[in-house]
């Protein structure tokens, strides 16, 4: 089952009053594997879903993960700590962190609880 994580500069993502924006991400020189997409669509072959503006990370094996911008801190799905690593690089460029739903922080060394 996938778990949600967020890019935030706030102490706790749910209270992020100035969330990271798509335009901030688009203005960056993005890490390898990332692309800023204005009209992002997820498709599993049977169903297509419009995600709006997002940053897409494509793993070397072709699997995609989507950083979705909406109300509040942008979020993405993770199945393991490994899935957070490219987003940690992106967060560092933004002066932010990757934080799970329960407040845990994902770092290059592993998960940290504050």
MDAnalysis code that builds the backbone (N, CA, C; Angstrom):
import MDAnalysis as mda
import numpy as np

u = mda.Universe.empty(342, n_residues=114, atom_resindex=np.repeat(np.arange(114), 3), trajectory=True)
u.add_TopologyAttr("name", ["N", "CA", "C"] * 114)
u.add_TopologyAttr("resid", np.arange(1, 115))
u.add_TopologyAttr("resname", ["UNK", "UNK", "UNK", "UNK", "UNK", "UNK", "UNK", "UNK", "UNK", "UNK", "UNK", "UNK", "UNK", "UNK", "UNK", "UNK", "UNK", "UNK", "UNK", "UNK", "UNK", "UNK", "UNK", "UNK", "UNK", "UNK", "UNK", "UNK", "UNK", "UNK", "UNK", "UNK", "UNK", "UNK", "UNK", "UNK", "UNK", "UNK", "UNK", "UNK", "UNK", "UNK", "UNK", "UNK", "UNK", "UNK", "UNK", "UNK", "UNK", "UNK", "UNK", "UNK", "UNK", "UNK", "UNK", "UNK", "UNK", "UNK", "UNK", "UNK", "UNK", "UNK", "UNK", "UNK", "UNK", "UNK", "UNK", "UNK", "UNK", "UNK", "UNK", "UNK", "UNK", "UNK", "UNK", "UNK", "UNK", "UNK", "UNK", "UNK", "UNK", "UNK", "UNK", "UNK", "UNK", "UNK", "UNK", "UNK", "UNK", "UNK", "UNK", "UNK", "UNK", "UNK", "UNK", "UNK", "UNK", "UNK", "UNK", "UNK", "UNK", "UNK", "UNK", "UNK", "UNK", "UNK", "UNK", "UNK", "UNK", "UNK", "UNK", "UNK", "UNK", "UNK"])
u.atoms.positions = np.array([
    [0.842, -1.178, 0.000],
    [0.000, 0.000, 0.000],
    [0.889, 1.243, 0.000],
    [0.547, 2.225, -0.790],
    [1.326, 3.466, -0.901],
    [1.039, 4.378, 0.290],
    [2.040, 5.146, 0.616],
    [1.984, 6.097, 1.718],
    [2.259, 7.469, 1.134],
    [1.706, 8.500, 1.718],
    [1.884, 9.851, 1.198],
    [2.999, 10.581, 1.929],
    [3.813, 11.299, 1.159],
    [4.858, 12.154, 1.728],
    [4.737, 13.526, 1.078],
    [5.315, 14.529, 1.728],
    [5.130, 15.916, 1.327],
    [6.463, 16.649, 1.297],
    [6.586, 17.628, 0.411],
    [7.723, 18.552, 0.417],
    [7.268, 19.796, 1.151],
    [7.992, 20.160, 2.206],
    [7.576, 21.295, 3.019],
    [8.766, 21.999, 3.646],
    [8.573, 23.274, 3.921],
    [9.536, 24.060, 4.698],
    [9.020, 24.288, 6.115],
    [7.783, 23.917, 6.362],
    [7.154, 24.104, 7.674],
    [7.620, 23.022, 8.648],
    [7.411, 23.276, 9.935],
    [7.731, 22.259, 10.936],
    [6.895, 21.002, 10.713],
    [5.635, 21.190, 10.368],
    [4.734, 20.078, 10.064],
    [3.967, 20.423, 8.791],
    [4.017, 19.539, 7.813],
    [3.475, 19.798, 6.480],
    [2.031, 20.286, 6.497],
    [1.225, 19.791, 7.403],
    [-0.192, 20.143, 7.424],
    [-0.417, 21.622, 7.757],
    [0.586, 22.256, 8.395],
    [0.473, 23.673, 8.757],
    [1.266, 24.581, 7.823],
    [1.644, 24.083, 6.657],
    [2.463, 24.844, 5.705],
    [1.647, 26.001, 5.134],
    [1.956, 27.228, 5.582],
    [1.218, 28.417, 5.137],
    [1.761, 28.995, 3.829],
    [2.993, 28.629, 3.459],
    [3.594, 29.070, 2.203],
    [4.160, 27.855, 1.479],
    [3.269, 27.012, 0.948],
    [3.733, 25.770, 0.327],
    [4.584, 26.016, -0.922],
    [5.411, 25.064, -1.201],
    [6.232, 25.074, -2.418],
    [5.284, 25.073, -3.608],
    [5.608, 25.875, -4.599],
    [4.743, 25.995, -5.777],
    [5.347, 25.292, -6.991],
    [4.490, 25.017, -7.943],
    [4.936, 24.437, -9.207],
    [5.937, 25.369, -9.883],
    [5.677, 26.672, -9.844],
    [6.573, 27.628, -10.496],
    [7.965, 27.613, -9.875],
    [8.060, 27.420, -8.552],
    [9.368, 27.302, -7.895],
    [10.129, 26.093, -8.434],
    [9.435, 24.984, -8.539],
    [10.060, 23.750, -9.021],
    [10.446, 23.888, -10.484],
    [9.560, 24.453, -11.273],
    [9.816, 24.621, -12.709],
    [11.031, 25.513, -12.958],
    [11.291, 26.477, -12.083],
    [12.412, 27.406, -12.250],
    [13.768, 26.770, -11.921],
    [13.756, 25.612, -11.274],
    [14.997, 24.945, -10.887],
    [15.647, 24.207, -12.058],
    [16.936, 23.966, -11.929],
    [17.589, 22.955, -12.752],
    [17.290, 21.658, -12.011],
    [16.376, 20.878, -12.543],
    [15.865, 19.705, -11.828],
    [16.877, 18.562, -11.808],
    [16.875, 17.778, -10.730],
    [17.745, 16.596, -10.670],
    [17.393, 15.613, -11.784],
    [18.341, 14.758, -12.113],
    [18.110, 13.736, -13.139],
    [16.845, 12.943, -12.842],
    [16.068, 12.709, -13.874],
    [14.849, 11.922, -13.751],
    [13.595, 12.745, -13.544],
    [13.752, 14.034, -13.210],
    [12.593, 14.896, -12.968],
    [12.242, 15.726, -14.195],
    [10.957, 16.006, -14.319],
    [10.448, 16.892, -15.363],
    [9.240, 17.634, -14.794],
    [9.187, 18.950, -15.007],
    [8.024, 19.745, -14.608],
    [7.022, 19.704, -15.757],
    [5.790, 19.307, -15.464],
    [4.770, 19.114, -16.499],
    [3.546, 19.955, -16.168],
    [3.162, 20.829, -17.095],
    [2.012, 21.722, -16.901],
    [0.685, 20.965, -16.814],
    [0.471, 20.013, -17.700],
    [-0.786, 19.263, -17.754],
    [-0.481, 17.778, -17.597],
    [-0.273, 17.372, -16.388],
    [0.158, 16.022, -16.063],
    [-1.030, 15.061, -16.071],
    [-0.827, 13.876, -16.645],
    [-1.858, 12.854, -16.679],
    [-1.274, 11.524, -16.237],
    [-1.976, 10.840, -15.350],
    [-1.608, 9.485, -14.960],
    [-2.534, 8.542, -15.709],
    [-1.953, 7.494, -16.287],
    [-2.754, 6.502, -16.983],
    [-2.232, 5.112, -16.659],
    [-3.147, 4.203, -16.358],
    [-2.755, 2.815, -16.120],
    [-3.148, 1.925, -17.291],
    [-3.499, 2.547, -18.398],
    [-3.915, 1.797, -19.574],
    [-5.425, 1.725, -19.712],
    [-6.127, 1.634, -18.607],
    [-7.580, 1.562, -18.632],
    [-8.218, 2.887, -18.257],
    [-7.569, 3.617, -17.356],
    [-8.113, 4.869, -16.842],
    [-7.036, 5.941, -16.917],
    [-7.437, 7.147, -17.323],
    [-6.535, 8.301, -17.308],
    [-7.087, 9.337, -16.348],
    [-6.183, 9.901, -15.537],
    [-6.580, 10.902, -14.555],
    [-5.735, 12.142, -14.753],
    [-6.374, 13.296, -14.873],
    [-5.663, 14.558, -14.978],
    [-5.200, 14.981, -13.590],
    [-3.894, 15.238, -13.447],
    [-3.325, 15.633, -12.169],
    [-3.012, 17.121, -12.111],
    [-3.201, 17.826, -13.212],
    [-2.850, 19.241, -13.262],
    [-1.349, 19.420, -13.339],
    [-0.831, 20.446, -12.692],
    [0.605, 20.706, -12.688],
    [1.287, 19.739, -11.728],
    [2.389, 19.136, -12.182],
    [3.125, 18.232, -11.311],
    [4.583, 18.138, -11.752],
    [5.395, 17.591, -10.885],
    [6.769, 17.241, -11.232],
    [6.797, 15.722, -11.290],
    [7.228, 15.197, -12.419],
    [7.240, 13.754, -12.627],
    [8.660, 13.245, -12.453],
    [8.819, 12.231, -11.604],
    [10.104, 11.556, -11.488],
    [9.974, 10.202, -12.175],
    [10.870, 9.924, -13.124],
    [10.880, 8.646, -13.815],
    [12.113, 7.867, -13.385],
    [11.883, 6.714, -12.745],
    [12.984, 5.857, -12.311],
    [13.685, 5.255, -13.528],
    [14.898, 4.756, -13.353],
    [15.607, 4.119, -14.472],
    [14.828, 2.966, -15.112],
    [13.959, 2.298, -14.347],
    [13.173, 1.198, -14.910],
    [11.885, 1.680, -15.589],
    [11.695, 3.006, -15.672],
    [10.539, 3.574, -16.367],
    [9.330, 3.860, -15.501],
    [9.326, 3.437, -14.255],
    [8.196, 3.696, -13.353],
    [8.185, 5.171, -12.973],
    [7.007, 5.769, -13.013],
    [6.855, 7.199, -12.727],
    [6.243, 7.435, -11.353],
    [6.665, 8.535, -10.734],
    [6.059, 8.991, -9.487],
    [5.784, 10.480, -9.654],
    [4.677, 10.947, -9.121],
    [4.191, 12.289, -9.380],
    [4.178, 13.135, -8.111],
    [4.843, 14.290, -8.155],
    [4.732, 15.290, -7.098],
    [3.572, 16.190, -7.505],
    [2.492, 16.119, -6.743],
    [1.255, 16.793, -7.126],
    [1.084, 18.075, -6.313],
    [0.760, 19.143, -7.013],
    [0.539, 20.447, -6.386],
    [-0.960, 20.684, -6.285],
    [-1.389, 21.073, -5.117],
    [-2.803, 21.362, -4.897],
    [-2.893, 22.391, -3.802],
    [-3.774, 22.183, -2.872],
    [-3.866, 23.045, -1.698],
    [-2.916, 22.507, -0.643],
    [-1.988, 23.330, -0.213],
    [-1.040, 22.901, 0.804],
    [0.240, 22.346, 0.210],
    [0.984, 21.621, 1.043],
    [2.286, 21.090, 0.648],
    [2.127, 20.068, -0.477],
    [2.954, 20.172, -1.532],
    [2.870, 19.182, -2.606],
    [3.197, 17.792, -2.072],
    [2.580, 16.771, -2.668],
    [2.731, 15.418, -2.139],
    [3.010, 14.406, -3.246],
    [3.550, 13.257, -2.812],
    [3.824, 12.141, -3.708],
    [3.640, 10.847, -2.927],
    [3.556, 9.734, -3.629],
    [3.358, 8.428, -2.999],
    [4.694, 7.703, -2.861],
    [4.841, 6.987, -1.739],
    [6.017, 6.148, -1.558],
    [5.585, 4.765, -1.079],
    [6.303, 3.766, -1.534],
    [6.100, 2.399, -1.072],
    [7.213, 1.994, -0.115],
    [8.378, 2.647, -0.265],
    [9.526, 2.351, 0.584],
    [10.365, 3.621, 0.735],
    [11.307, 3.587, 1.662],
    [12.201, 4.731, 1.853],
    [12.967, 5.045, 0.572],
    [13.250, 4.042, -0.222],
    [13.981, 4.217, -1.481],
    [13.236, 5.173, -2.415],
    [11.912, 5.118, -2.419],
    [11.105, 5.987, -3.272],
    [11.250, 7.461, -2.896],
    [11.638, 7.745, -1.652],
    [11.767, 9.128, -1.193],
    [13.077, 9.774, -1.646],
    [14.104, 8.979, -1.963],
    [15.444, 9.522, -2.216],
    [15.504, 10.590, -3.314],
    [14.909, 10.400, -4.478],
    [14.983, 11.481, -5.477],
    [14.263, 12.747, -5.017],
    [13.199, 12.591, -4.244],
    [12.448, 13.740, -3.748],
    [13.214, 14.470, -2.642],
    [14.073, 13.752, -1.928],
    [14.941, 14.386, -0.936],
    [15.899, 15.336, -1.645],
    [16.454, 14.908, -2.777],
    [17.344, 15.782, -3.568],
    [16.600, 17.034, -4.016],
    [15.389, 16.853, -4.505],
    [14.584, 17.984, -4.955],
    [14.289, 18.919, -3.776],
    [13.914, 18.359, -2.638],
    [13.621, 19.164, -1.454],
    [14.828, 19.994, -1.039],
    [16.010, 19.422, -1.081],
    [17.226, 20.144, -0.704],
    [17.431, 21.374, -1.584],
    [17.140, 21.240, -2.872],
    [17.267, 22.383, -3.788],
    [16.293, 23.504, -3.437],
    [15.202, 23.149, -2.803],
    [14.153, 24.105, -2.443],
    [14.269, 24.594, -0.998],
    [15.292, 24.150, -0.288],
    [15.420, 24.510, 1.124],
    [14.307, 23.900, 1.954],
    [13.890, 22.694, 1.579],
    [12.750, 22.037, 2.215],
    [13.154, 20.637, 2.685],
    [12.158, 19.878, 3.108],
    [12.367, 18.507, 3.556],
    [11.238, 17.635, 3.040],
    [11.449, 16.326, 3.094],
    [10.408, 15.355, 2.777],
    [9.863, 14.852, 4.102],
    [8.551, 15.029, 4.281],
    [7.917, 14.661, 5.543],
    [6.704, 13.774, 5.272],
    [6.621, 12.684, 6.018],
    [5.480, 11.780, 5.904],
    [4.257, 12.319, 6.614],
    [3.134, 11.653, 6.402],
    [1.872, 12.064, 7.014],
    [1.944, 12.171, 8.532],
    [2.771, 11.328, 9.155],
    [2.844, 11.306, 10.614],
    [3.952, 12.188, 11.183],
    [4.576, 13.023, 10.327],
    [5.591, 13.960, 10.791],
    [7.017, 13.463, 10.697],
    [7.217, 12.207, 10.291],
    [8.574, 11.690, 10.148],
    [9.278, 12.368, 8.967],
    [10.590, 12.526, 9.096],
    [11.399, 13.185, 8.064],
    [12.226, 12.132, 7.343],
    [12.169, 12.139, 6.036],
    [12.968, 11.224, 5.223],
    [14.273, 11.921, 4.851],
    [15.393, 11.278, 5.176],
    [16.709, 11.818, 4.880],
    [17.498, 10.777, 4.080],
    [18.683, 11.176, 3.620],
    [19.542, 10.229, 2.905],
    [19.935, 9.054, 3.805],
    [19.962, 9.284, 5.116],
    [20.361, 8.244, 6.066],
    [19.200, 7.350, 6.499],
    [17.990, 7.775, 6.259],
    [16.827, 6.995, 6.671],
    [15.740, 7.894, 7.230],
    [14.822, 7.304, 7.959],
    [13.694, 8.043, 8.516],
    [14.064, 8.569, 9.899],
    [13.770, 9.841, 10.131],
    [14.050, 10.483, 11.412],
    [12.718, 10.915, 12.037],
    [12.585, 10.674, 13.322],
    [11.400, 11.132, 14.051],
    [11.802, 12.306, 14.910],
    [11.036, 13.372, 14.835],
    [11.356, 14.587, 15.625],
    [10.671, 14.559, 16.958],
])
